[in-house]
Amino acid sequence: MEVTERELTNPWEGVLVTPTCGSDIGVLVLGGSSGRIEHERTRILARQGMTALSIRWFGGPGQPPGICEIPLETFTEAIGLLQTHGARRIGILGVSKGAEAALLTAVHEPRVDVVVALSPTSRVWCNVGPGRDGRERPYRASWAWQGQPLPFVPMDDAWAPAEPGNGQVSVRGWYEQSELTFAGLLPAAEIAVEKVRADLLLVAGGDDAMWPSLRFAGQLAERRRSAGASVHVISREDAGHRPRFPGESPAQASRRFLYGGTPQADALLGAAAWPHVVHALHGHNGPVAR
């Protein structure tokens, strides 16, 4: 399918990719803590007949330099932009911290019809990087709604990573230790997916070295099912934090972090999830045809 790509500079930095024939499906594509604008991912979605928008939601002009008290209105306003381009069905596809944002936006924004959360969390975590004041400590919420920070879980700074010889670290244990240290804060910080009207598709790898996304996905699914709401989980035990869809380049290696999985396992998870992603975003009911 032929697509048209347009770079955006106001009110956000980003990219909007539309099928040349138009579409009434709009997808907001959110990267993770890298702050990356997802050019490649928006293109492959647009080739499936959707208008796809990816924006820089921190680190840009007028934005906090880190993921610190980011207004969820950033994403609800982006939904409005998709609607001005003809979208009547709205999806949000996010990975990692972008998945956290996607789920929370759906909690507060009834216009969201479907959320695809890759390597998600089941609760709100503290800031990653500095806020507008340039400070990283004391910890604050990653997100805010209507000017109020959301309840969150801080990190236990007593945790120390085990570093392999190449200097990269897995921070999964940091999140797991923080859950134990701040167990009393967990209930208030849970993402209330049971209240979300949108359909929910979760994609997670059991070898995720950033945080235990497969366990988090299970917690989200349990809350959805207990409320009689729809949810679908796609997983692979050997995949890591960065599943890759067909047509996407392999994720670049990091000098700082271990993400778990392997390029092959991450690609296999993405390939298994892809037909379900397209199916869900298009709003088809029932299982994916085999």
Secondary structure, 3 states (H helix, E strand, C coil): CCEEEEEECCCCCEEEEEECCCCCEEEEEECCCCCCCCHHHHHHHHCCCCEEEEECCCCCCCCCCCECCEECHHHHHHHHHHHHCCCCEEEEEEECHHHHHHHHHHHHCCCCCEEEEECCCCECEECECCCCCCCCCCCCECEEECCEECCCECCCCCCCCCCCCCCCECCHHHHHHHHHHCHHHHHHHECCHHHCCCEEEEEEECCCCCCCHHHHHHHHHHHHHHCCCCCEEEEECCCCCCCCCCCCCCCCCCCCECCCCCHHHHHHHHHHHHHHHHHHHHCCCCCCCC
